[in-house]
């Protein structure tokens, strides 16, 4: 096998791997969008059943922990 033949084979393998990588990245993007839609539906579901969220104040641990609010029913963060 010559250098050019082996190089050509390796370049084809590299190209196929990049195509596979891009396909998986596209699938991840679709999955992330679906997860965001479900999170939104859960939040809206909580409002439909209870008319409002039941937020409780939480604080991150540590010296400079931030304060945030979490709904006790649907876990949405405000």
KOLKE-998605 format. One record per residue: residue number from 0; residue in one letter; chain; x, y, z of N, C-alpha, C, CB in turn. Coordinates in steps of 0.001 Angstrom, whole numbers, plus 500000, padded with zeros to 6 digits. Each point is the difference from the previous one (the first is absolute). Glycine has a CB too. Layout:
% residues N
@num NUM; residuo A; cadena A; n.c1 X; n.c2 Y; n.c3 Z; ca.c1 X; ca.c2 Y; ca.c3 Z; c.c1 X; c.c2 Y; c.c3 Z; cb.c1 X; cb.c2 Y; cb.c3 Z
...
END
This chain:
% residues 78
@num 0; residuo X; cadena A; n.c1 500857; n.c2 498820; n.c3 500000; ca.c1 499143; ca.c2 501180; ca.c3 500000; c.c1 500897; c.c2 501236; c.c3 500000; cb.c1 498131; cb.c2 498766; cb.c3 501234
@num 1; residuo X; cadena A; n.c1 501574; n.c2 502157; n.c3 497900; ca.c1 500804; ca.c2 501215; ca.c3 499904; c.c1 499528; c.c2 501017; c.c3 501037; cb.c1 500393; cb.c2 499582; cb.c3 497538
@num 2; residuo X; cadena A; n.c1 500427; n.c2 501449; n.c3 502578; ca.c1 499663; ca.c2 501071; ca.c3 500928; c.c1 498674; c.c2 500652; c.c3 499610; cb.c1 502448; cb.c2 500397; cb.c3 500430
@num 3; residuo X; cadena A; n.c1 497361; n.c2 499882; n.c3 498299; ca.c1 498784; ca.c2 500665; ca.c3 499534; c.c1 498762; c.c2 499150; c.c3 500252; cb.c1 501350; cb.c2 501173; cb.c3 498264
@num 4; residuo X; cadena A; n.c1 498748; n.c2 497516; n.c3 501567; ca.c1 498863; ca.c2 499109; ca.c3 500240; c.c1 499626; c.c2 499977; c.c3 501473; cb.c1 500693; cb.c2 498605; cb.c3 498046
@num 5; residuo X; cadena A; n.c1 500316; n.c2 501256; n.c3 502812; ca.c1 499715; ca.c2 499972; ca.c3 501443; c.c1 499487; c.c2 501353; c.c3 500477; cb.c1 501774; cb.c2 498252; cb.c3 500317
@num 6; residuo X; cadena A; n.c1 498760; n.c2 502822; n.c3 499118; ca.c1 499535; ca.c2 501348; ca.c3 500350; c.c1 498546; c.c2 500180; c.c3 499584; cb.c1 502340; cb.c2 500897; cb.c3 499745
@num 7; residuo X; cadena A; n.c1 497322; n.c2 498638; n.c3 499084; ca.c1 498632; ca.c2 500105; ca.c3 499503; c.c1 499031; c.c2 499237; c.c3 500901; cb.c1 500881; cb.c2 500235; cb.c3 497662
@num 8; residuo X; cadena A; n.c1 499496; n.c2 498587; n.c3 502764; ca.c1 499165; ca.c2 499194; ca.c3 500892; c.c1 499788; c.c2 500726; c.c3 501329; cb.c1 500854; cb.c2 497887; cb.c3 498912
@num 9; residuo X; cadena A; n.c1 500229; n.c2 502646; n.c3 501629; ca.c1 499901; ca.c2 500717; ca.c3 501279; c.c1 499141; c.c2 501252; c.c3 499874; cb.c1 502252; cb.c2 499127; cb.c3 500635
@num 10; residuo X; cadena A; n.c1 497858; n.c2 501585; n.c3 498260; ca.c1 499172; ca.c2 501192; ca.c3 499809; c.c1 498529; c.c2 499640; c.c3 499880; cb.c1 501921; cb.c2 501127; cb.c3 498880
@num 11; residuo X; cadena A; n.c1 497769; n.c2 497760; n.c3 500479; ca.c1 498612; ca.c2 499546; ca.c3 499909; c.c1 499461; c.c2 499641; c.c3 501375; cb.c1 500425; cb.c2 499153; cb.c3 497682
@num 12; residuo X; cadena A; n.c1 500394; n.c2 500150; n.c3 503122; ca.c1 499590; ca.c2 499640; ca.c3 501364; c.c1 499748; c.c2 501261; c.c3 500829; cb.c1 501332; cb.c2 497854; cb.c3 499853
@num 13; residuo X; cadena A; n.c1 499562; n.c2 503120; n.c3 499993; ca.c1 499855; ca.c2 501258; ca.c3 500730; c.c1 498703; c.c2 500701; c.c3 499601; cb.c1 502505; cb.c2 500220; cb.c3 500138
@num 14; residuo X; cadena A; n.c1 497216; n.c2 499819; n.c3 498585; ca.c1 498786; ca.c2 500637; ca.c3 499504; c.c1 498753; c.c2 499306; c.c3 500540; cb.c1 501233; cb.c2 500690; cb.c3 497932
@num 15; residuo X; cadena A; n.c1 498766; n.c2 497990; n.c3 502077; ca.c1 498862; ca.c2 499248; ca.c3 500518; c.c1 499795; c.c2 500275; c.c3 501481; cb.c1 500403; cb.c2 498228; cb.c3 498284
@num 16; residuo X; cadena A; n.c1 500693; n.c2 501868; n.c3 502467; ca.c1 499886; ca.c2 500278; ca.c3 501435; c.c1 499438; c.c2 501403; c.c3 500243; cb.c1 501935; cb.c2 498451; cb.c3 500443
@num 17; residuo X; cadena A; n.c1 498477; n.c2 502529; n.c3 498765; ca.c1 499443; ca.c2 501349; ca.c3 500144; c.c1 498516; c.c2 500015; c.c3 499665; cb.c1 502234; cb.c2 500975; cb.c3 499437
@num 18; residuo X; cadena A; n.c1 497377; n.c2 498277; n.c3 499542; ca.c1 498583; ca.c2 499913; ca.c3 499661; c.c1 499209; c.c2 499378; c.c3 501137; cb.c1 500594; cb.c2 499812; cb.c3 497581
@num 19; residuo X; cadena A; n.c1 499952; n.c2 499135; n.c3 503016; ca.c1 499325; ca.c2 499336; ca.c3 501127; c.c1 499908; c.c2 500941; c.c3 501199; cb.c1 500840; cb.c2 497761; cb.c3 499197
@num 20; residuo X; cadena A; n.c1 500242; n.c2 502978; n.c3 501055; ca.c1 500011; ca.c2 500964; ca.c3 501103; c.c1 498914; c.c2 501050; c.c3 499801; cb.c1 502466; cb.c2 499627; cb.c3 500317
@num 21; residuo X; cadena A; n.c1 497438; n.c2 500920; n.c3 498484; ca.c1 498990; ca.c2 501024; ca.c3 499712; c.c1 498588; c.c2 499444; c.c3 500128; cb.c1 501620; cb.c2 501127; cb.c3 498470
@num 22; residuo X; cadena A; n.c1 498190; n.c2 497633; n.c3 501100; ca.c1 498679; ca.c2 499380; ca.c3 500134; c.c1 499614; c.c2 499887; c.c3 501466; cb.c1 500366; cb.c2 498723; cb.c3 497871
@num 23; residuo X; cadena A; n.c1 500592; n.c2 500860; n.c3 502974; ca.c1 499718; ca.c2 499883; ca.c3 501438; c.c1 499778; c.c2 501367; c.c3 500641; cb.c1 501371; cb.c2 497908; cb.c3 500070
@num 24; residuo X; cadena A; n.c1 499368; n.c2 503104; n.c3 499498; ca.c1 499792; ca.c2 501348; ca.c3 500538; c.c1 498613; c.c2 500514; c.c3 499637; cb.c1 502466; cb.c2 500452; cb.c3 499836
@num 25; residuo X; cadena A; n.c1 497097; n.c2 499256; n.c3 498948; ca.c1 498645; ca.c2 500400; ca.c3 499600; c.c1 498951; c.c2 499281; c.c3 500846; cb.c1 500817; cb.c2 500421; cb.c3 497657
@num 26; residuo X; cadena A; n.c1 499408; n.c2 498305; n.c3 502615; ca.c1 499071; ca.c2 499253; ca.c3 500853; c.c1 499967; c.c2 500593; c.c3 501402; cb.c1 500427; cb.c2 497918; cb.c3 498660
@num 27; residuo X; cadena A; n.c1 500733; n.c2 502468; n.c3 501869; ca.c1 500051; ca.c2 500617; ca.c3 501332; c.c1 499226; c.c2 501314; c.c3 500027; cb.c1 502232; cb.c2 498927; cb.c3 500398
@num 28; residuo X; cadena A; n.c1 497877; n.c2 501854; n.c3 498549; ca.c1 499261; ca.c2 501258; ca.c3 499924; c.c1 498500; c.c2 499740; c.c3 500027; cb.c1 501883; cb.c2 501038; cb.c3 498704
@num 29; residuo X; cadena A; n.c1 497674; n.c2 497965; n.c3 500552; ca.c1 498579; ca.c2 499654; ca.c3 499979; c.c1 499546; c.c2 499537; c.c3 501375; cb.c1 500174; cb.c2 499372; cb.c3 497578
@num 30; residuo X; cadena A; n.c1 500626; n.c2 499822; n.c3 503090; ca.c1 499656; ca.c2 499508; ca.c3 501340; c.c1 499920; c.c2 501155; c.c3 500990; cb.c1 501112; cb.c2 497805; cb.c3 499491
@num 31; residuo X; cadena A; n.c1 499840; n.c2 503129; n.c3 500437; ca.c1 499975; ca.c2 501162; ca.c3 500898; c.c1 498737; c.c2 500829; c.c3 499800; cb.c1 502501; cb.c2 500046; cb.c3 499976
@num 32; residuo X; cadena A; n.c1 497109; n.c2 500149; n.c3 498773; ca.c1 498781; ca.c2 500757; ca.c3 499720; c.c1 498775; c.c2 499295; c.c3 500552; cb.c1 501068; cb.c2 500924; cb.c3 497951
@num 33; residuo X; cadena A; n.c1 498881; n.c2 497755; n.c3 501897; ca.c1 498871; ca.c2 499239; ca.c3 500525; c.c1 499947; c.c2 500088; c.c3 501512; cb.c1 500138; cb.c2 498455; cb.c3 498051
@num 34; residuo X; cadena A; n.c1 501023; n.c2 501485; n.c3 502607; ca.c1 500040; ca.c2 500124; ca.c3 501463; c.c1 499510; c.c2 501379; c.c3 500444; cb.c1 501921; cb.c2 498373; cb.c3 500080
@num 35; residuo X; cadena A; n.c1 498489; n.c2 502678; n.c3 499210; ca.c1 499542; ca.c2 501344; ca.c3 500344; c.c1 498495; c.c2 500117; c.c3 499836; cb.c1 502212; cb.c2 500928; cb.c3 499300
@num 36; residuo X; cadena A; n.c1 497239; n.c2 498469; n.c3 499652; ca.c1 498549; ca.c2 500028; ca.c3 499792; c.c1 499269; c.c2 499284; c.c3 501126; cb.c1 500372; cb.c2 500079; cb.c3 497530
@num 37; residuo X; cadena A; n.c1 500163; n.c2 498802; n.c3 502911; ca.c1 499368; ca.c2 499249; ca.c3 501090; c.c1 500076; c.c2 500793; c.c3 501299; cb.c1 500596; cb.c2 497824; cb.c3 498876
@num 38; residuo X; cadena A; n.c1 500545; n.c2 502834; n.c3 501380; ca.c1 500121; ca.c2 500845; ca.c3 501190; c.c1 498950; c.c2 501113; c.c3 499977; cb.c1 502470; cb.c2 499491; cb.c3 500115
@num 39; residuo X; cadena A; n.c1 497350; n.c2 501110; n.c3 498736; ca.c1 498998; ca.c2 501059; ca.c3 499862; c.c1 498597; c.c2 499437; c.c3 500243; cb.c1 501488; cb.c2 501213; cb.c3 498353
@num 40; residuo X; cadena A; n.c1 498225; n.c2 497614; n.c3 501090; ca.c1 498688; ca.c2 499381; ca.c3 500210; c.c1 499761; c.c2 499690; c.c3 501472; cb.c1 500117; cb.c2 499030; cb.c3 497702
@num 41; residuo X; cadena A; n.c1 500912; n.c2 500499; n.c3 502989; ca.c1 499868; ca.c2 499717; ca.c3 501440; c.c1 499679; c.c2 501279; c.c3 500771; cb.c1 501619; cb.c2 498078; cb.c3 499782
@num 42; residuo X; cadena A; n.c1 499050; n.c2 502997; n.c3 499860; ca.c1 499748; ca.c2 501271; ca.c3 500662; c.c1 498564; c.c2 500463; c.c3 499758; cb.c1 502427; cb.c2 500598; cb.c3 499753
@num 43; residuo X; cadena A; n.c1 497122; n.c2 499309; n.c3 498999; ca.c1 498640; ca.c2 500405; ca.c3 499673; c.c1 498969; c.c2 499083; c.c3 500665; cb.c1 500833; cb.c2 500919; cb.c3 497820
@num 44; residuo X; cadena A; n.c1 499493; n.c2 497811; n.c3 502289; ca.c1 499113; ca.c2 499035; ca.c3 500643; c.c1 499779; c.c2 500379; c.c3 501468; cb.c1 500805; cb.c2 498193; cb.c3 498424
@num 45; residuo X; cadena A; n.c1 500259; n.c2 502223; n.c3 502233; ca.c1 499913; ca.c2 500423; ca.c3 501404; c.c1 499066; c.c2 501193; c.c3 500119; cb.c1 502336; cb.c2 499160; cb.c3 500446
@num 46; residuo X; cadena A; n.c1 497798; n.c2 501807; n.c3 498660; ca.c1 499149; ca.c2 501189; ca.c3 500041; c.c1 498544; c.c2 499637; c.c3 499721; cb.c1 501945; cb.c2 501409; cb.c3 499265
@num 47; residuo X; cadena A; n.c1 497819; n.c2 497681; n.c3 499798; ca.c1 498629; ca.c2 499602; ca.c3 499674; c.c1 499300; c.c2 499360; c.c3 501191; cb.c1 500697; cb.c2 499676; cb.c3 497631
@num 48; residuo X; cadena A; n.c1 500030; n.c2 499495; n.c3 503117; ca.c1 499372; ca.c2 499294; ca.c3 501109; c.c1 499896; c.c2 500843; c.c3 501260; cb.c1 500866; cb.c2 497906; cb.c3 499041
@num 49; residuo X; cadena A; n.c1 500132; n.c2 502933; n.c3 501218; ca.c1 500045; ca.c2 500718; ca.c3 501272; c.c1 499869; c.c2 501515; c.c3 499855; cb.c1 501412; cb.c2 498167; cb.c3 500852
@num 50; residuo X; cadena A; n.c1 498454; n.c2 502352; n.c3 497950; ca.c1 499878; ca.c2 501432; ca.c3 499705; c.c1 501274; c.c2 500799; c.c3 500234; cb.c1 497634; cb.c2 499784; cb.c3 500591
@num 51; residuo X; cadena A; n.c1 503316; n.c2 499669; n.c3 500117; ca.c1 501283; ca.c2 500680; ca.c3 500197; c.c1 501019; c.c2 498996; c.c3 500534; cb.c1 498832; cb.c2 502214; cb.c3 500445
@num 52; residuo X; cadena A; n.c1 502418; n.c2 498199; n.c3 499525; ca.c1 501061; ca.c2 499156; ca.c3 500545; c.c1 500117; c.c2 500219; c.c3 501509; cb.c1 501233; cb.c2 500080; cb.c3 497793
@num 53; residuo X; cadena A; n.c1 499307; n.c2 498937; n.c3 502884; ca.c1 500246; ca.c2 500096; ca.c3 501431; c.c1 501519; c.c2 500100; c.c3 500197; cb.c1 497872; cb.c2 498663; cb.c3 500581
@num 54; residuo X; cadena A; n.c1 502657; n.c2 502554; n.c3 499241; ca.c1 501448; ca.c2 500188; ca.c3 500057; c.c1 500497; c.c2 500039; c.c3 501433; cb.c1 499901; cb.c2 501239; cb.c3 497845
@num 55; residuo X; cadena A; n.c1 501223; n.c2 498113; n.c3 502375; ca.c1 500705; ca.c2 500085; ca.c3 501275; c.c1 501397; c.c2 500532; c.c3 499716; cb.c1 498658; cb.c2 498075; cb.c3 501013
@num 56; residuo X; cadena A; n.c1 501835; n.c2 502748; n.c3 499886; ca.c1 501312; ca.c2 500596; ca.c3 499815; c.c1 501089; c.c2 499000; c.c3 500380; cb.c1 499043; cb.c2 502287; cb.c3 500453
@num 57; residuo X; cadena A; n.c1 501943; n.c2 497598; n.c3 498701; ca.c1 501150; ca.c2 499135; ca.c3 500240; c.c1 501254; c.c2 500847; c.c3 499878; cb.c1 498778; cb.c2 497947; cb.c3 499123
@num 58; residuo X; cadena A; n.c1 502275; n.c2 501570; n.c3 501494; ca.c1 501274; ca.c2 500711; ca.c3 499889; c.c1 501101; c.c2 498990; c.c3 499769; cb.c1 499188; cb.c2 501859; cb.c3 501499
@num 59; residuo X; cadena A; n.c1 501685; n.c2 498451; n.c3 497546; ca.c1 501138; ca.c2 499134; ca.c3 499746; c.c1 500929; c.c2 500044; c.c3 501199; cb.c1 499814; cb.c2 500372; cb.c3 497511
@num 60; residuo X; cadena A; n.c1 500837; n.c2 498525; n.c3 502745; ca.c1 500940; ca.c2 499979; ca.c3 501109; c.c1 501263; c.c2 500766; c.c3 499619; cb.c1 499078; cb.c2 497783; cb.c3 500782
@num 61; residuo X; cadena A; n.c1 501648; n.c2 502612; n.c3 500195; ca.c1 501246; ca.c2 500723; ca.c3 499768; c.c1 499891; c.c2 501441; c.c3 500435; cb.c1 500497; cb.c2 498492; cb.c3 498106
@num 62; residuo X; cadena A; n.c1 500629; n.c2 502152; n.c3 501884; ca.c1 500075; ca.c2 501352; ca.c3 500519; c.c1 499208; c.c2 500997; c.c3 499138; cb.c1 502245; cb.c2 499434; cb.c3 500955
@num 63; residuo X; cadena A; n.c1 497749; n.c2 500362; n.c3 497734; ca.c1 499316; ca.c2 500919; ca.c3 499098; c.c1 498839; c.c2 499312; c.c3 499280; cb.c1 502146; cb.c2 501258; cb.c3 499701
@num 64; residuo X; cadena A; n.c1 497172; n.c2 497857; n.c3 500999; ca.c1 498901; ca.c2 499259; ca.c3 499399; c.c1 498871; c.c2 500897; c.c3 499544; cb.c1 500604; cb.c2 498093; cb.c3 501422
@num 65; residuo X; cadena A; n.c1 498900; n.c2 501628; n.c3 497378; ca.c1 498898; ca.c2 500791; ca.c3 499457; c.c1 498667; c.c2 499496; c.c3 500524; cb.c1 501346; cb.c2 500467; cb.c3 497947
@num 66; residuo X; cadena A; n.c1 497680; n.c2 500440; n.c3 502090; ca.c1 498646; ca.c2 499665; ca.c3 500401; c.c1 499170; c.c2 499744; c.c3 498751; cb.c1 500206; cb.c2 501382; cb.c3 502112
@num 67; residuo X; cadena A; n.c1 498990; n.c2 497576; n.c3 497924; ca.c1 499100; ca.c2 499711; ca.c3 498890; c.c1 498740; c.c2 499372; c.c3 500559; cb.c1 501931; cb.c2 499693; cb.c3 498391
@num 68; residuo X; cadena A; n.c1 497048; n.c2 500210; n.c3 500785; ca.c1 498708; ca.c2 499487; ca.c3 500433; c.c1 499639; c.c2 498773; c.c3 499164; cb.c1 499263; cb.c2 502319; cb.c3 500717
@num 69; residuo X; cadena A; n.c1 500242; n.c2 496637; n.c3 499966; ca.c1 499601; ca.c2 498754; ca.c3 499336; c.c1 498559; c.c2 499688; c.c3 500373; cb.c1 502385; cb.c2 499128; cb.c3 500020
@num 70; residuo X; cadena A; n.c1 496821; n.c2 500507; n.c3 498971; ca.c1 498629; ca.c2 499580; ca.c3 500259; c.c1 500039; c.c2 498620; c.c3 500649; cb.c1 499113; cb.c2 501364; cb.c3 498034
@num 71; residuo X; cadena A; n.c1 500175; n.c2 498486; n.c3 503053; ca.c1 500006; ca.c2 498718; ca.c3 500716; c.c1 499213; c.c2 498925; c.c3 499262; cb.c1 500217; cb.c2 501254; cb.c3 502136
@num 72; residuo X; cadena A; n.c1 498966; n.c2 499152; n.c3 496900; ca.c1 499177; ca.c2 499020; ca.c3 499271; c.c1 500662; c.c2 499525; c.c3 498711; cb.c1 497978; cb.c2 501075; cb.c3 500966
@num 73; residuo X; cadena A; n.c1 502540; n.c2 499853; n.c3 498243; ca.c1 500516; ca.c2 499621; ca.c3 498676; c.c1 501506; c.c2 500220; c.c3 499865; cb.c1 497774; cb.c2 500566; cb.c3 499057
@num 74; residuo X; cadena A; n.c1 502871; n.c2 499955; n.c3 501970; ca.c1 501449; ca.c2 500245; ca.c3 500026; c.c1 500466; c.c2 501047; c.c3 498997; cb.c1 500264; cb.c2 497672; cb.c3 500742
@num 75; residuo X; cadena A; n.c1 498855; n.c2 503204; n.c3 498806; ca.c1 500444; ca.c2 501069; ca.c3 499109; c.c1 500788; c.c2 501012; c.c3 500806; cb.c1 498010; cb.c2 499667; cb.c3 498482
@num 76; residuo X; cadena A; n.c1 502968; n.c2 500941; n.c3 500878; ca.c1 500868; ca.c2 500954; ca.c3 500678; c.c1 499673; c.c2 501392; c.c3 499490; cb.c1 501829; cb.c2 498269; cb.c3 500285
@num 77; residuo X; cadena A; n.c1 498050; n.c2 502662; n.c3 500658; ca.c1 499733; ca.c2 501400; ca.c3 499651; c.c1 501206; c.c2 500816; c.c3 500344; cb.c1 497544; cb.c2 499730; cb.c3 500382
END
